[in-house]
Amino acid sequence: MYTASEITSPTCFRETDKFLFQCFKLSRHHTTTINNIFLEEAHTTSSIIYHSQGSLKSSLEQYVKSETTGINAVLDPCHTRHLPLIVLEKIARDLGSSVSFRINAPYGIFSPPRMFMSSFVAYTVASKLLPEKHTEMLPLAYSLMNPEASERAFWSDTHQAGLMMILRTKRGFFMEFPPERLWLYLKISRNMNRFDDQDFTKQIIDLELEGPEDDFPRYIALFPSQRTNLVKAMYYRAIV
């Protein structure tokens, strides 16, 4: 609402002019909806800034638990939209929250279920393998087998290892994969039966993150000439 005289041209504005804006208080529901929309679109940004850790934690919890159609919707647990959701969930947990993401999958897109179950378990296992403290970016065993690996490479291997579950009958084929990816595959394979077949988003027993494959990364790193034999030994000793 402009309080000066009638505007006939840009020259009518003066330094002493006053502009008044009518404000109204938003309900908690509307505030949550707006924050959810911001977080939903934040996957293309490199940073999110909040007034305090408390407000960030609260916003993340509301977003994570949202059942609004279109929010947290992904076409595939290995879809590019899924990784930002995993990252936000981890941030919430680092802030002391215990929430878990509710992935909204409209139109029955989690079909065929076995394929997408392997992808879902892959990301769940991989997120648990990441160090809770930020002193290390990747699991030690994974880094030993590929010292140059980045976090992006880790998630790419997680995606590929999840797809390997569909090809598990072709055992000889697995020996050609990078050992760090095979190591992730063995972790995922061991934990497939720890999720409900009818609703794979439900974990029915605790994950088993340690196994025989953990005995091999150090030797693979120390004796690269024996890499092929060690990878085969790791696979046949740990295969579920």
Secondary structure, DSSP 4 states (H G I P E B T S, - for coil): -B-SS---SGGG--TT--B-----PPPHHHHHHHHHHHHHTGGG-S----S-HHHHHHHHHHHHT---TTTTB-SSTTSTTHHHHHHHHHHHHHTT-------B-GGG-S-SHHHHHHHHHHHHHHHHHS-SSTT-SS-HHHHHH-TT--HHHHHHHHHHHHHHGGGTT-HHHHTTS-HHHHHHHHHHHHHGGGB-SS-TTSB-S------GGGGSHHHHHH-GGGHHHHHHHHHHHH--
